[in-house]
Amino acid sequence: PPGRMAMAGTNSKESIKKGLAGMKASLGQSRLQDVLVNAEKELTLLKNTKLDIAFTGVSGAGKSSLVNAFRNVSDFDEGAAKTGVTQTTMDPEKYTHPKFPELTLWDLPGTGTPEFKPKEYLDKVKFSRYDFFIIVSSDRFTVNDAMLASEIQKMKKRFYFVRTKVDQAMEAERRKPNFSEKETLKVIREYCLCNLRKEGEADPRVFLISSWYLNMYEFPLLQKSLANDLNDLKRPLLIMAMPAFSREHLQEKKAAMEALIWKKALISCAIGMIPVPGVSLMFDIGLLVHTMKEFCKAFGLDDESLRNLANRVGKPVDVLKSAVKKTPMANQITPEFVQALTTKSLLCGTAMVLEELADFIPVLGSIVGGVNSLATTYFMLTGFLDDAMEDAESILAKVAE
């Protein structure tokens, strides 16, 4: 199977030492039982964390396409937010992320009516359930947008101004003599800021994006700003769920997944303490299958994500798939695949993990089965993550060709 041979040499002693720093710090400061309980609590908190993002603005501004972009689906996929449809109700449309269902995107009704009242609007769309608001315009921001932002601010929530359809504006300007993309972007930004200041926004910030060409303009900057403003529980969810367009964003995804690995290894350790034959093995295989699939989905290493990316960048999907050398697609990760990874190299890797944790063997020694489960889970997930990261970087390189 893909990845079996590649994983053999992925983990160096240095990477294992670096990766286990968090676990060693916890073991050095607390009783093992407390560390295991805390790891389980943290994973449960992360699993139950929800993130709700609201998209608002006038109808036709590109809200639905932006919702689809955040969900990493095209406007034409089944279940995508409907585009080009005039809204006639005050009911928010709910769209769950297809791979990370804890993330929900809400397409709110349009705000373009002359009699618009921001406080009434926010009450009707159940303001309190959203973590933050993205206020969308495809041309200029209006007095309604500024009033809505002011009301959101009063209620102690965050909001972001996003100017969509920048690619269309660029195409219109490109036909002019002496065209400059940099100058055109500057003009668009100043026009948006000028309108917002005129309507009472003291210090507005506007992100210029194209919902179709996500890797261009300021969509990556928008992603980063949203993540930085979230708390430690919600930030990893957004980072994992959003599409990546740079090595920096891939590194952020990898860091979020690395933070999970040692917690999952500790859970594996706890199950390994159960003195019932076969229980630990069955649990470990299930945990590894689930986590490896999650890693693949976060990196876009699944058929659907690659197809959507191919459509966006105008390349054959087979060209992008050819960059995936070390990991299988998410749907190919099965218990059989995981069992096939238990090779001689895995035993060597497990030994490396145990050597690094040697100072704590007296603490861990009373749970012999647990120690092996911890080391095996940690080594396999770390190696798989390194391989998945490498394949994701290769895909980015193909996109850039």
N, C-alpha and C positions, 0 to 999 in steps of 0.2 A: 504493500500500500504506500501511497505518497507519504513522505515524512518519516518513514521508519528508519531508513538509513541516514537521512539528513540529521535527525535528532541525536544520533549517536555521539557526535563530537561537538554539539552546540554549546553545552555548559562548560565553561572553564572554572577552575578553582576560584579565580578572582570574582567571576560573576556570581558564583554561589555565595562567596563570603559577603559580597556587597548586598545581595538580595536577602540574606538571612539576618541583616543588622537589626531590623525591627523585631523579629522574633527573639533574638538574643537579648535585646534590651528589655523586652517584657519578661522573659524568663529570669533575668538578673534582678528584677525589682519585685516580682510577685511570686506567690505560690503557683505551681503548675495548674492546680485546679481552678484558681482564679483567672489565670490566663486563658484556659480553655473556655470558661464561662463567658469571659469578656469577648472572645473571638466569636462565639456563637451569637451573643447579643448584637455585636456590630454587624455581622452578616444578616441577621434578621432585620435590623434597622434599615440596612441598605436595600434589602429585598422588598421591604414594605414602603420605601420612600416613593412618593409620587411627585411628578412635576407637571404643572398645567400652564400652558402658554397661550395667551389670547392675542389674536390678530384683528385689528380694527382699522377703520378708514372708510373712505367713500367706496361705493360699489364700482367695480371696474378698475380699481387701483392695482390689482394683482395680488390680493390677499390669498386667494385660493391657490394660486401657483406657488406662493411663498410657503403656505402650509404644506403643500406637496414636496417642496424642496427640503423642508425640515424633516419630513418623513422619509426622504430619500426614495421617492416614487415619482414617476412621470405624471403629467396631467391626464394621460390616457389609460393609466393602469386601473384595473378593477378596484373599487373602493377609494379612488383618489377624490380629493375635494373637487367639486364641479367648477369649472372655469367658464367665464363668459355668460354666467347666469345672473340676471338681476334679482337681488334679494327682495322679498316682499313681506317677510315676517320679522318678528323681533326675537326669534329663537336662535340661539347660538348653535352652530353645527359642530359636532364633536368628532374628532379624528384621532384614533389611537395609532401610535407608532407601530408598524407591522412587526418589528423585531424586538422592540423594547416597550412592551405594553404599559409600563409604568409612566411613560411620557405621553401626555395627551395634548393635542393642538386644537384650539377652538377658533373657528372662523365666525367672528361676530357679525351681526347685521351692520349694514352701511350707516355712516354718520352724516350723509350729505344733505339731509333735508333742512330747509331754512328755519324750521321751528325746533331744531335740535336743542335738547336740554341735557347737558352732560351728566348731571347727578341722576336724573330719571333714567337715562340710558344705562348707567352703571348699575343701578338698582335692578333694572329689568334683566340684564344679562348676568346677574348674580356675581357682582364684582369680587366678592371675598374669595371665590374658589380659585382665582388665577394667581400664579406666582409673580408674573409680570406681563406687561402689555407691549405689543409691537404696533405702533401707529404707522400705517402704510399710505403712501401717496405715489402716484405715477407721474405727477407733474408738480404742482405747488401745494404746500400745506396751507390749510385754510384756518379761519377763525374757529371753526368747530374742532379741528385738531388741537389747536392751542388751548381751547377751553377744556377739552377732554384731558389733556396732559396736566393742566392745572388741578383739575378735580382728582385725578389719580394721585398726584403729588400730595394733596391734602390728606388723602387716605393712606399715606405712607407706603405706597407701592412704587415699583420702578417701571419706567416706560422708555421706549427707544423709538426714535423717528427713523423710518426706512424709506428711501426713495427707490422705487422699483423701475423696471423696464429701461435701465440705463443703456443696455445694448441697442434698443430701438432709437434712443436719442443719438447715440454714437453713429449709427448707420445713416441717420438723416444728416448729421453734420459732416460725415466723411466725404460727401460729394462736393463739399465746398473747397475752394482753393486754400492752400496754406493750413489745412486741417492739422490740429494737434490734439491728441487724446488727452494729454495732461491739462491743456488749457480748457478743453471742453468740460472735463470733470470739475475743474475749478469754477467755471461759470455755472454749472448745474448746482453745485454745492452752495455757492453764494446766493443763487436765486432762492433755494430752499430756506437758507438761514435768514435771508432778508425778509421773506414772508412771515416766518415764525417770529422774528423780532418785532415786526410790525404789529403782529397779533398779541404781543405781550410776553413772549418767551424771552427771558433775560439772557440765558447762555445755552442755546440749543446745540445739540450734536446730531448730525444726520449721517446715516450710513447709505452709501450709494451702491446698489446691487442690481444684478440680473438674476432672476429666479431660474433662468435656463442655463446661463454660463456661470455656474456657482464659483468656479475657480478664479474668475476674473473679478476685478473691482474690489468691493469691500465686504463680501459675504464672509470670508475667513476672519476678518477683523470683528465683524458682528458676533460671530460664534465665540471668539475669544473674550469679548467684552461681556457677553451673557454669562459665560462660565465663571469669569472672575468675580462677578457680582452675586453668584449663588453661594450657599453655605456648603460645608464639607460633605454633607449627605447628598445634596441634590446635584452638586457639580459633577461627580463621576458619571451620573446617569446621562446628563446632557453630553458630556465628552464622548461617552461610549456610543450614544445613539446617532450623533451627527456625522455626516459624511466628511471625510478628510481630504484636503487638497494640498497639503504640504507635509514635509518631513517633521516639522515642528508639531503639527497636529497629531501625526502618527505617534510621536514620542509622548504626547500628553495622553493619548489612548493607552499606550503601553504602560505608562506610570500608573494609571487608574487600575489596570488589570494586575500589575505587580502588587499593588496594595491588597488585592484580594487573595493572592496565591498563598501567602503564609497563614492567613486566617483559615483558608480552606484546608491547608495542611494540618493545622491544629485540630480542626473538626475531625479530620481523618484519624488523627492520633487518638482522640477521645473514643471514636467508634472502635478503634483497634484494641482498646482496653476491654471490650466486651468478650468474655471467655466462651463464646459460642462459635464453633467451627463454621467458616464460610460467611459469617455476617460481615466482617470487615472487608473481605475481598469484594463481595457484592456491592457494598456501599461505595468503596473506593472506585470501582469501575463506573458506577452510576454518576458519582461526583465528577470524575474525569471526563466522561462523555458530555455531560451538561456544560461543564466549564469550557472545554475545548470548542464546543459549538458556539458558546457565547463569545469567545475570543474571535472566532472566524466571522461571526455576524458583525462584531464591532469594527473589524478591519475590512468589511465588505467582501469577504472571501466566501460568497455564496452565489449561486447562479442568478438569482433575481437582482442582487446589487450590481453584479458585473454587467448584466444586460442593461440596466438603467444607466450605468456609467458609460457604457459603449454608445448608447443613444445620445447622451449629453455631449460627449466629446467627438462624436462622428467617426468612431473606429469600429471595425468588426469585433464582436465579442470574443471570437477565437484568438484574436491578437492579444487581448487583455488576459485571456485564460492561459496563453502560452507563457506568461510571466510567472505563473504560480508553479513553483518547482518543488516546494518542500512540504506544503500542507495540503490535505484533501479539502474539497468543498464541504461546507457545514453539514449537508445532508449525507455525506459519506462517512461521517464520524459515528461509528457504531461500537457496541461492546466488543465485537470481534476485532475491530481496528485497534482499540485500546489494549486488548490482550496481546495483540501482535507486537506491541511496542515493548513488551517485557523481555528484552534481549540481554545478552551479556553486558552490553554497554550500560544498560539501565542499572544493573547490579553495581557496576563501577561507580556510576553517578550517585546512587544511593549511599555508597560507602563514602563518597566525598562529602555529602551532606552530613552524615553521621560524624565524620572527622571534624567538620567545622563546628558541630554542636558538642564536641567531646567534653568540654568543661561542664556541660549540663547533664551528662550521662548519669551521674549519681542521682540527679533529680528525676530523670526520665527512666532510670533503670527499673523501677518497679512496674513499668508498663511496657514490657518487652515488645508485645505485638504493636502497641501504639507507636513506638519509636520507628519501627520499620515502615508503618503506614505513613507516618509524617514524612519521612525521608523520601519514600517512593513518590508520594503525591507531589511534594515540592519539586523534585527533580523533573518529573514528567511535565508538569505544567509550565515550569520555567523554560524547559527546552522547547516545548510546543509554542509558547509565546514568542520566543526569539525567532523561530522559523516563520511564524505567521507575520511577524513584523517585517522580516526580510522579504517575504512575498508581497506584502502590501507596498513596500518601497519599490519593488520591481514593477508593480502595476502603475504606480505614479510615474516611473521613468518611461513606461510605454506610452502613457497618456501625453507626456511632454515631447515625444519624438515627432 
